[in-house]
Amino acid sequence: MKSNANFKRLVIKLGSSIITDKDNRFDSDLIKSIVAQVSYLADEGKEIVIVSSGAIACGLEILHLTKRPKELVELSAIASIGQIALMQGYRDCFSASNKQIAQVLLTWDDFDNRKRFLNAKKTLNKLLAHKTVPIINENDSISTEEIKFGDNDRLSALVANLLQADMLVILTDVDGLYDRKSGELIKWVEKVDSGILRLACGALKFTCVGGMHTKLEAIKIANHAGIPACLANGRTKDALIDIAAGKNPGTYFCAGGKQLARKSWIASGAKPKGVITVDDGAKDALKLRNKSLLSVGIVATSGEFKEGAVVFIADMEGSNFAKGITRFSSGSINQIKGKRSEREVIHRDDLVII
């Protein structure tokens, strides 16, 4: 792993398997250990942001429920109850180190809308400037199917991207990513590709939504934005301190090339509102020659979208290979598609190959 000098700002994701014990109750002893490590790193000048699951798990404990409901409205109600207990637990643990915490609840809309995205970024940066530890969770109480992240693994990757963090740390109840054939721990992953994704296994605990696959997908988002990641066991002694010091107690995932903040947002923060299908010539121009998308190469559009929307760009086989911000609405594009013109439908500065 890289020198600890590069890891000033860390986003740490804690799943329900870490927040709760084997009886699905808030594990105050383990959280105290993690908080002590966070406080130590903060005193060393590190900026720490925590993305924490656990509101639903805490709510289930308070209501004496042993089975996670499937209905979204029921889960929202349970999360509302549990979020108070979750934050109180964190506050009690951090108060011992005289550290101030802040609750931040987010939905997809906060990343999808560019203005809200930038406002969330400014708020979190201001909290860090005040030496506060932001604790982020999905706003389950108001989330709908359309604006839910689905899991906090993805949320943690988007937060790392939003804050241009130096490292994403995902703490779970296993030591890292294992080779399913040999049973050995994989210490180093150069790229999260299809072969690595096939190593994932599903979650079994009823308080968990994610599993290894969602963790790898989240790490892939972070790596694509130029952010390295470490997947480690949160119950390993001083795991966070070791990671921040450049050691590798789990599996380390290498970062790709650093992207501009705007392009990182296009790549992972915004939900595409439609699809623009292009011919093979346009695909080659975009992928191989870093060109802008012109109307002449457009074959069709799918979905209704406005000027300024983020859309997928697909090839003739229907595979999405890029995302970008369109300068024209779907209606306008359908009027000029295939026509030779110098008008740029998507400028190369607003386009990301995925």
N, C-alpha and C positions, 0 to 999 in steps of 0.2 A: 504493500500500500504506500501511498504518497506520504510525504512528511506532514507532521501535524500542523506545520505552519500554514498549510493550505486549507485547513479545516477550521475556519473561524466561525462559520454559520452552519449549524446542523439542524435538520428537521428530523425529529425522532417520532416514529409511529409505534404506538402501543396498542396491541389488539386485545380483544376480550379474553384471550387465553392467558394474557399477562395480567390484566386488570383484576381478573377473578381467580380464585383458587379452585381446587378440585371439586368443591361443593358449590361452585358458581356464586361465591360470595366475594365482595370486595376484598382483595388481598392487600391489606394495609401494610403488612410487613415487607412484602416485595416492593410495593410502591414507595415506601420509605427509603429502601435501598436505592431505587432508581432516582428518586428525588435528591438523595444525598449526592449521587454522582452528577446529576444536572447542576446542583448548587456548586459543587466543586469546580466543574467546568466553567460555570458562569463567573466564579471568582478568578478563574484563570484568563478571563477575557473572551470566552466563547459566547456566541449568541445562540441560544437554544429555543427552538419552537417544538412544542409537543402536539402531535395529532393523536388524539385519544379516543378509542372506542370505549364501550362500557356503560353508556347511559341505559340501554335496554337491559343489559345484564343486571345493573343495579336496580332498575325498576322491577324486574322479575323477582329479585330477592325481596324487595320491600312488599310486594303484593303476594308473596309466598306462592308464586307460580313456578311450576317445574317444566313447562313446555312453552317454547317460543311460538306465539301466534303467527298466523300467516297474513291476516288482514292488515293493510297498511295503516288504517285509522287506529286499530288497536295497538299496533307497534308505536305509532306516534304518541298515543296517550301514555304508554308505558315509558317511553323515552323521556317525556316531559317530567314524569315523576322521578325517574332515575338520574336525570341530568343534574338535579339539585344535589343529590347525595354524592354523585361522582365529583362535582366541583368542591363540595365541602370536604371530601376525602383528600383531594389535592391540596386544598387550602390548609388543612390541618398539618399535612406532611411538610409543605413548603414553609409554614410559619416557623418551624424549628430552625430553619436556616435564614430567617429574616428575608425571605425572597417574596416579592410581589408577583401575583399571577393575574392573568386576564382571560376571561372566557370569550371565545370567538366562535360563532356558529355560522356555517356557510352552506350554500346549496349550489347546484350547477349554474344557476343564473348568475351567481357572483363571479364565475369564471367566463361564462358565455358572453355576458355583456361587457364590452371593453371598458366602459366608464366605471362600472361597478368593480371590475377586475383591478383597475388602477387605484380606485379608492380603497379597496381591501389591502392592496400592496402598501399604500401610504400609511394606512392605520397600523398595520403590522410592523412596518419599519419604525414608526413613532413609538410603539410599545417597546420594541427592542432598544431604541435610543434611551428610553426611560429605565433600562435594566430590568424590564418586566419579562416574565416567561409566559408567552401566549399559549393557551391550551385550546386547541381547535377540535371541533367535532362537527359532524354533519348536523344541520338543523332538522332533526327527525320530526319535530313536532309540527312543522309546516310543509315538509317535503311531500311531493306527489311523485307518481311513477315517472313523470316527464322530467323532473328536476333532481331526482335522487342520483347519487353517485353509484349506489349499489354496494359499495364497501369503502372503508376508510383507507385501504391500501392505495387506491386510485387518488383519493383526496390528498393523501400525504405526498404523492408524486406531483400533483398539481400545485400544492403549496410550496414544495421545494422549487418548482419551476417559477412560480410567482415571485418568490423571494430571491431567486438566483442563488440558492444555497450551495455550499461547498460540498455537502454530503447529505445523502438520505440514509437514515438508519431505520431498518424495520426490525423491531424486537418481537420475537414470537416464542413459542415453547419448544422449538426444536433448534438444533445447533447450526442449521443452515440448509443448503441444498445438497441432497444426497444422490449419488449415482444409483439408480434402482437396480442395476445388474450386479454391481460389485458391493453395494451397500456402504461405500466409502463416502466421506464428506468431501464435496467439491470445494476447494479453497479459493479458486480463481475462475471467473467467467469473463472471457473477452467480449462476448456479445450474446445477448438474449435472442437466440434464433429459434427456429421450429424444433431443433433437437433438444435445446434446453427446456423449452416449454413442455415437451413430452415427458420430462422428468417430474412434472408437477403431479400432486395428488390432491384429492378433495378434502375439505374440512369435515370433521366428524362431530365436533361439539355443537350442541344446539344453540349456544350463544354466539357462535361464529357464523359469518356470512361468506367470508373469503376463502381461505385455503391457499395452498402454495401457488396455484395457477394465477390468482389475482395478484399475489405478491410479485410474481415474475412479470406480469403485465405492467404493474405499477413501476417496477424497476426499469423496465424497457422504456417507459415514458421519460423517466428521469435521465437515463443514460442518453437517450436521443437528444435531450436538452443540454447535454454536456455535464451532467451531474453524476458522479460515481455513487454507488450504493453498497451498503453492507447489510446482509441478512444474518442475524445472530440470535442466540438464546438469551432472553432477558433475565433468566435466572442464573446465568453465569456471572460469577463474582467480577465486579468492575468492568463489565463488558463495554459500557459506554466510554469509560475513561481510556480503555485500551484502544477502542476504535478512533477516538479523537487524537490519540498519541501515535496513530499510524500503524497500529497492530491489527491483526485480523483474527478475531476469535470465532468467526463464522465463515460465510462465503462473501467474497468481495467481487463486485461487478464493475467492470471498467466503463468509464464514460466515453461517449462519442465526442465529436467535435463540438465546441461551444457555439451555440446559436445566438443571434441577436434576440433580445427580449421579445420584440414584436413577433418574430418568426416562431419563437418558442410558444407564444400564446396561440398563434395560428395552428401550430402543429398539435397541441394538446389541450389548450384551454377552451377553445371555442367549439361549439357543436355545429357541424355543417347543416345548412338549411336546404341543400339540394345538391344536384350533381350536374356537371357539364361533361359531356362525352366528346372526346376529340379523336381525330384520325391519327394514323401512325406517324405521319410527318410532324404533326404538332407534338405528339408524345416525345419523339426524338429531340425536337427543338427544346422542349422544356427540360428533359432529363439529361441530355448529353451536352447541350450548348447554352444552358442557363438563359434561355430566351423568355420573353413575355408571351402570354397567350393572346394571339390575334384571332379575329372573327373568322378568318378564312379556314382555320383548322378545326372549327367547332362543327360537330355533327348533330348534336341534340342536347336538350336539357331535361332534367327530371326534377319535379317539385317546383313550387312557386317561391321565389325569393326576391328580395329587394336589392337595390344598389347598396353596396357596402357589406353584404352578407358574406360569411365564410361558407365556401362550398367545396365539395369533393371534385376532383378532376379524374375522370375514368377513361380507360382506353376502349377500343372496339370490342374487347372481350368482356367488358363490364367490370374490370378490376380497377379499384381506386388506387392511383399511384401518386396523387398530390392533393394538396389543399391550398386554397388561396382566397383572397378577398376580391370579389368581383366589383367592377366599376359600372356594371349594367344589371338591370333587373332581368329575370328570366324572360319576361315578355319582350324586352328590347333585344335580348340575345337571339331569340327565335326569329326576329326580323332581319338580323344581320348575319346569322350563322352561314358559313360557307362562302361568304362574299369577300372578295379580296379588298382589304382595307388596312390602313396603318393604325387603326384604332385598337388600343390594347384593352382587352376585356379583363385580364388580370396581369398587372405589372409584375415583373420578376422579383421586385423587392417585397411584394405581398404574396409570394408563392413559396411553398415548402414541398419538397419531394418526400413522400412518406414510404 
